[in-house]
Amino acid sequence: MDAIEVIKTRRSIRSYEEKPVPKEILEDLIDCARLAPSGVNVQPCDFIVITDAETRLKIAEIADYGKFIAQAGACILVCAKRTKYYLEDGSAATQNILLAAKAHGLGSCWVAGDKKEYARKILDLVGAPDDYLLVSNIAVGYAAEEHHPRKRSLEEVIHWEKF
């Protein structure tokens, strides 16, 4: 699948087959994430890959709107040191994971982390240092659903020269 097709067909998946994701694929997702652009090339992100079912269940219980993390084959936490552009950098890394997952035939869903009251609880659960922030929790696995929400058309969102 080429990059444009991946971008145009990726959707958030909230229902997964209870099937493990191969370690090699998870490593490739992180490899793609670490190559995301970062402001002034600071590269503040670290990634915690969670395949343990008990830990995923605990994260699912803590996170608002992330109960499906328990069924996914893995959960990837995108964490960042507090830098000027940590949120932008972590978001770019998160998007790379979502796109790479689609390219590997996996479903994924971005669950909020930054600014959520539960963020520190999740970071403490996995032993992250105090100076790290949680940008996102990403459920990754084999989709148990096809999801096709309506997207705004190009004509609805494009503006030429001025709004």
Rosetta silent file (secondary structure, phi, psi, omega in degrees, C-alpha in Angstrom):
SEQUENCE: MDAIEVIKTRRSIRSYEEKPVPKEILEDLIDCARLAPSGVNVQPCDFIVITDAETRLKIAEIADYGKFIAQAGACILVCAKRTKYYLEDGSAATQNILLAAKAHGLGSCWVAGDKKEYARKILDLVGAPDDYLLVSNIAVGYAAEEHHPRKRSLEEVIHWEKF
SCORE:     score description
SCORE:     0.000 S_00000001
   1 L     0.000  129.424 -178.857    0.000    0.000    0.000 S_00000001
   2 L   -81.230  167.174 -173.767    1.508    3.359   -0.955 S_00000001
   3 H   -58.760  -42.827 -178.636    1.692    6.342    1.418 S_00000001
   4 H   -64.408  -42.256  178.408   -1.217    8.275   -0.118 S_00000001
   5 H   -64.274  -40.618  177.024   -3.514    5.252    0.081 S_00000001
   6 H   -58.620  -49.042 -178.806   -2.507    4.683    3.726 S_00000001
   7 H   -61.032  -42.580 -175.057   -3.311    8.300    4.591 S_00000001
   8 H   -78.374  -16.370 -177.264   -6.642    8.248    2.763 S_00000001
   9 H  -112.510   -8.705  179.891   -7.853    4.919    4.182 S_00000001
  10 L   -66.159  135.547  176.284   -6.651    4.980    7.808 S_00000001
  11 L  -139.278  157.129  176.323   -9.487    5.127   10.358 S_00000001
  12 E   -73.380  129.691 -179.191   -9.687    4.842   14.148 S_00000001
  13 L  -113.224  130.526 -177.898  -10.457    1.277   15.199 S_00000001
  14 L  -121.735   15.257  177.672  -12.042    0.561   18.569 S_00000001
  15 L  -141.289  125.626 -172.533  -12.687   -3.172   18.279 S_00000001
  16 E  -128.069  150.388  168.393   -9.874   -5.721   18.033 S_00000001
  17 L   -73.803  142.041  177.847   -9.315   -9.430   17.631 S_00000001
  18 L   -81.503   82.665 -174.159   -7.549  -10.795   20.685 S_00000001
  19 L  -142.504  131.995 -179.022   -4.421  -11.656   18.735 S_00000001
  20 L   -68.688  150.731  175.628   -0.825  -10.630   19.485 S_00000001
  21 L   -96.437  129.035 -179.494    1.040   -8.246   17.205 S_00000001
  22 L   -56.745  141.072 -179.234    4.479   -9.582   16.177 S_00000001
  23 H   -55.489  -38.689 -178.349    7.407   -7.910   17.914 S_00000001
  24 H   -62.186  -37.689  178.020    9.024   -7.086   14.560 S_00000001
  25 H   -69.564  -43.936  178.482    5.988   -5.068   13.509 S_00000001
  26 H   -60.293  -40.856  177.090    5.862   -3.218   16.835 S_00000001
  27 H   -62.894  -38.653  178.708    9.565   -2.397   16.482 S_00000001
  28 H   -66.924  -37.567  176.744    8.912   -1.069   12.975 S_00000001
  29 H   -60.200  -42.918  179.158    6.100    1.157   14.274 S_00000001
  30 H   -69.790  -36.053  176.955    8.496    2.664   16.807 S_00000001
  31 H   -60.890  -42.586  177.054   11.195    3.002   14.169 S_00000001
  32 H   -65.084  -38.427 -179.843    8.725    5.029   12.073 S_00000001
  33 H   -65.164  -42.332 -176.943    7.772    7.097   15.135 S_00000001
  34 H   -67.762  -18.586  179.662   11.348    8.001   16.020 S_00000001
  35 L   -89.594    0.814  178.448   11.835    9.344   12.487 S_00000001
  36 L   -64.304  152.996  177.259    9.010   11.880   12.825 S_00000001
  37 L   -65.219  150.107  173.511   10.006   15.533   12.581 S_00000001
  38 L  -142.111  144.958 -178.662   10.706   17.384   15.823 S_00000001
  39 H   -55.813  126.599  179.558   11.222   21.064   16.517 S_00000001
  40 H    55.775   23.016 -179.740   14.920   21.974   16.276 S_00000001
  41 H    54.198   35.680 -179.637   15.541   18.193   16.042 S_00000001
  42 L   -69.176  -32.863  179.306   15.290   17.894   19.842 S_00000001
  43 L    53.077   62.398 -175.012   13.721   14.405   19.573 S_00000001
  44 L   -81.975   -2.990 -170.301   12.077   14.442   23.038 S_00000001
  45 E   -89.274  143.621  167.709    9.973   11.290   22.571 S_00000001
  46 E  -128.553  159.089 -172.540   10.315    7.848   24.079 S_00000001
  47 E  -132.326  131.252  177.887    7.899    4.992   23.462 S_00000001
  48 E  -112.546  118.272 -179.701    6.629    2.310   25.804 S_00000001
  49 E   -98.950  122.261 -177.108    5.210   -0.751   24.068 S_00000001
  50 E  -116.388  115.807  176.422    2.821   -2.729   26.248 S_00000001
  51 L  -110.199  -16.971 -179.812    1.785   -6.208   25.209 S_00000001
  52 L   -63.619  123.383 -175.374    1.057   -7.578   28.691 S_00000001
  53 H   -61.004  -39.038 -178.669   -2.719   -8.111   28.968 S_00000001
  54 H   -65.830  -41.662  178.835   -2.901   -7.145   32.650 S_00000001
  55 H   -68.168  -41.219  176.689   -1.113   -3.837   32.089 S_00000001
  56 H   -61.304  -38.743  178.212   -3.275   -3.038   29.042 S_00000001
  57 H   -63.599  -42.191  178.399   -6.360   -3.733   31.157 S_00000001
  58 H   -62.770  -42.896  177.674   -5.121   -1.338   33.859 S_00000001
  59 H   -62.305  -43.868  179.657   -4.494    1.371   31.249 S_00000001
  60 H   -60.561  -36.820  179.400   -7.950    0.761   29.767 S_00000001
  61 H   -71.761  -31.903 -178.288   -9.495    1.185   33.219 S_00000001
  62 H   -79.969  -42.108 -171.690   -7.585    4.434   33.856 S_00000001
  63 L   -77.379  133.724  171.738   -8.024    6.107   30.452 S_00000001
  64 L   -67.428  137.810  173.979  -11.239    7.917   29.557 S_00000001
  65 L    58.808   26.555 -179.820  -12.705    6.520   26.321 S_00000001
  66 L  -128.069   27.636 -176.690   -9.972    3.901   25.973 S_00000001
  67 H   -59.263  -29.402 -178.566  -11.639    0.713   27.230 S_00000001
  68 H   -69.689  -11.350  177.179  -10.810   -1.057   23.944 S_00000001
  69 H   -58.090  -32.412 -179.158   -7.085   -0.865   24.796 S_00000001
  70 H   -62.514  -31.671 -178.415   -7.631   -4.038   26.827 S_00000001
  71 L   -90.284  -19.655 -178.536   -8.556   -6.019   23.682 S_00000001
  72 L   -65.303  155.402  178.419   -5.889   -4.602   21.361 S_00000001
  73 L   -68.427  -23.989  179.933   -2.764   -6.654   20.746 S_00000001
  74 E  -157.528  160.822  171.727   -0.625   -3.812   22.070 S_00000001
  75 E  -129.290  131.337  177.567   -0.729   -0.329   23.509 S_00000001
  76 E  -112.739  124.646  175.379    1.981    2.175   22.672 S_00000001
  77 E   -97.113  125.467  174.844    2.528    5.115   24.990 S_00000001
  78 E   -98.453  114.661 -178.103    4.104    8.145   23.365 S_00000001
  79 E  -116.715  151.796 -179.677    5.949   10.041   26.091 S_00000001
  80 E  -144.224  144.734  170.818    7.988   13.195   25.783 S_00000001
  81 E   -67.414  148.140  179.986   10.356   15.249   27.862 S_00000001
  82 L   -70.296  101.558  176.989    8.914   18.667   28.631 S_00000001
  83 L  -126.835  173.149 -177.216   10.337   20.777   25.818 S_00000001
  84 L   -56.461  -39.229 -175.455    8.970   23.782   23.965 S_00000001
  85 L  -116.604   30.719 -176.566    7.401   21.649   21.220 S_00000001
  86 H   -57.299  -38.770 -176.726    6.815   18.354   23.053 S_00000001
  87 H   -70.170  -42.461  177.142    3.146   18.204   22.052 S_00000001
  88 H   -64.103  -45.105 -179.191    3.803   18.853   18.363 S_00000001
  89 H   -63.205  -46.102  178.829    6.722   16.418   18.355 S_00000001
  90 H   -66.036  -33.753  178.255    4.767   13.710   20.160 S_00000001
  91 H   -69.820  -38.612  176.724    1.778   14.238   17.882 S_00000001
  92 H   -64.047  -41.865  177.942    3.932   13.832   14.770 S_00000001
  93 H   -64.496  -40.439  178.474    5.363   10.599   16.212 S_00000001
  94 H   -61.218  -46.667  179.429    1.846    9.415   17.064 S_00000001
  95 H   -60.851  -38.967  177.709    0.642   10.045   13.509 S_00000001
  96 H   -61.463  -39.099  177.984    3.594    8.096   12.128 S_00000001
  97 H   -63.790  -45.489 -178.976    2.601    5.128   14.323 S_00000001
  98 H   -60.498  -42.968 -179.393   -1.015    5.294   13.128 S_00000001
  99 H   -70.893  -40.693  178.822    0.039    5.375    9.477 S_00000001
 100 H   -65.285  -37.317  177.649    2.661    2.651    9.866 S_00000001
 101 H   -60.534  -46.575  178.303    0.087    0.441   11.613 S_00000001
 102 H   -59.738  -43.460  179.901   -2.277    0.820    8.653 S_00000001
 103 H   -61.462  -28.828  178.281    0.565    0.015    6.241 S_00000001
 104 L   -88.511    4.378  179.737    1.159   -3.212    8.206 S_00000001
 105 L    81.566   18.432 -179.443   -2.530   -4.147    7.962 S_00000001
 106 L  -104.365  156.857  170.115   -3.278   -3.233   11.572 S_00000001
 107 E   -94.700  159.615  178.380   -5.950   -1.088   13.134 S_00000001
 108 E  -156.527  162.840  175.884   -5.133    1.626   15.632 S_00000001
 109 E  -152.064  130.707  178.158   -6.711    4.378   17.679 S_00000001
 110 E   -83.130  120.383  175.450   -5.209    7.459   19.289 S_00000001
 111 E  -110.504  131.051 -174.907   -6.426    7.900   22.872 S_00000001
 112 E   -54.849  148.300  175.831   -5.709   11.256   24.463 S_00000001
 113 L  -133.239  -55.474 -176.669   -2.920   11.590   26.988 S_00000001
 114 L   -59.446  135.841  177.385   -1.740   15.176   27.164 S_00000001
 115 L    70.915    3.531  177.807   -3.686   17.381   29.581 S_00000001
 116 L   -85.951  141.426  179.852   -5.740   14.426   30.862 S_00000001
 117 L   -60.391  -29.040 -177.072   -6.011   14.040   34.630 S_00000001
 118 L   -82.705   -7.538 -173.139   -5.138   10.347   34.323 S_00000001
 119 H   -53.783  -48.244 -177.653   -1.880   10.899   32.388 S_00000001
 120 H   -65.107  -33.961  178.373    0.427   10.768   35.426 S_00000001
 121 H   -61.481  -42.745  179.761   -1.299    7.611   36.702 S_00000001
 122 H   -67.299  -43.429  178.983   -0.510    5.822   33.456 S_00000001
 123 H   -62.382  -40.225  177.534    3.075    7.072   33.438 S_00000001
 124 H   -65.151  -38.396  179.322    3.532    5.948   37.053 S_00000001
 125 H   -56.664  -37.625 -176.884    2.052    2.549   36.206 S_00000001
 126 L  -101.066    7.081  174.443    4.821    1.965   33.644 S_00000001
 127 L    75.157   27.066  178.972    7.624    3.586   35.643 S_00000001
 128 L   -71.543  144.918  178.049    8.184    6.645   33.443 S_00000001
 129 L   -61.163  154.171 -177.010   10.454    9.356   34.904 S_00000001
 130 L   -61.577  -25.987 -177.466    8.762   12.382   36.503 S_00000001
 131 L   -87.089   10.350  176.999   10.006   14.765   33.805 S_00000001
 132 E  -102.453  147.584  177.391    8.090   12.939   31.043 S_00000001
 133 E  -115.065  150.069  178.125    4.615   13.815   29.797 S_00000001
 134 E   -92.739  115.802  178.070    2.107   11.462   28.186 S_00000001
 135 E   -86.098  -46.291 -178.194    1.212   12.636   24.689 S_00000001
 136 E  -156.802  155.581  168.266   -0.890    9.650   23.613 S_00000001
 137 E  -110.812  129.661 -179.033   -1.962    6.082   24.271 S_00000001
 138 E  -121.817  118.082  172.128   -2.287    4.169   21.029 S_00000001
 139 E   -78.603  134.488 -179.931   -4.247    0.941   20.754 S_00000001
 140 E  -137.439  133.635  177.088   -2.761   -1.250   18.011 S_00000001
 141 E   176.363 -169.380 -179.976   -3.958   -4.613   16.785 S_00000001
 142 L   -85.757  120.051 -174.455   -5.896   -6.640   14.271 S_00000001
 143 E   -64.096  137.936  174.638   -9.188   -4.918   13.547 S_00000001
 144 L  -106.488   10.685 -178.787  -12.410   -6.739   14.364 S_00000001
 145 L  -149.030  157.266  168.149  -14.457   -4.089   12.549 S_00000001
 146 L  -105.820  128.230 -176.398  -14.541   -2.010    9.411 S_00000001
 147 L  -125.247  124.836 -177.470  -15.110    1.607   10.299 S_00000001
 148 L  -134.242   68.828  178.616  -16.016    4.233    7.702 S_00000001
 149 L   -68.442  154.975  178.033  -17.107    7.460    9.383 S_00000001
 150 L   -67.520  133.209  173.827  -18.054   10.371    7.161 S_00000001
 151 L  -109.736  143.975  176.620  -15.164   12.706    6.497 S_00000001
 152 L   -59.873  141.807 -178.623  -15.704   16.288    5.398 S_00000001
 153 L   -73.429  161.969  176.834  -15.242   16.655    1.658 S_00000001
 154 H   -56.542  -42.404 -179.211  -12.351   18.531    0.101 S_00000001
 155 H   -61.771  -29.734  179.943  -14.789   21.220   -1.031 S_00000001
 156 H   -75.137  -24.836 -171.394  -15.905   21.733    2.585 S_00000001
 157 H  -113.754  -14.428 -175.588  -12.419   22.314    3.955 S_00000001
 158 L   -91.986  137.267  177.998  -10.319   23.949    1.254 S_00000001
 159 L  -132.497  133.415 -179.001  -10.007   27.726    1.026 S_00000001
 160 L  -106.976  124.771  174.735   -7.942   29.532   -1.609 S_00000001
 161 L    74.222  -35.997  176.055   -6.141   32.752   -0.755 S_00000001
 162 L  -157.875  166.131 -178.398   -8.378   33.585    2.242 S_00000001
 163 L   -72.524    0.000    0.000  -10.926   31.945    4.501 S_00000001
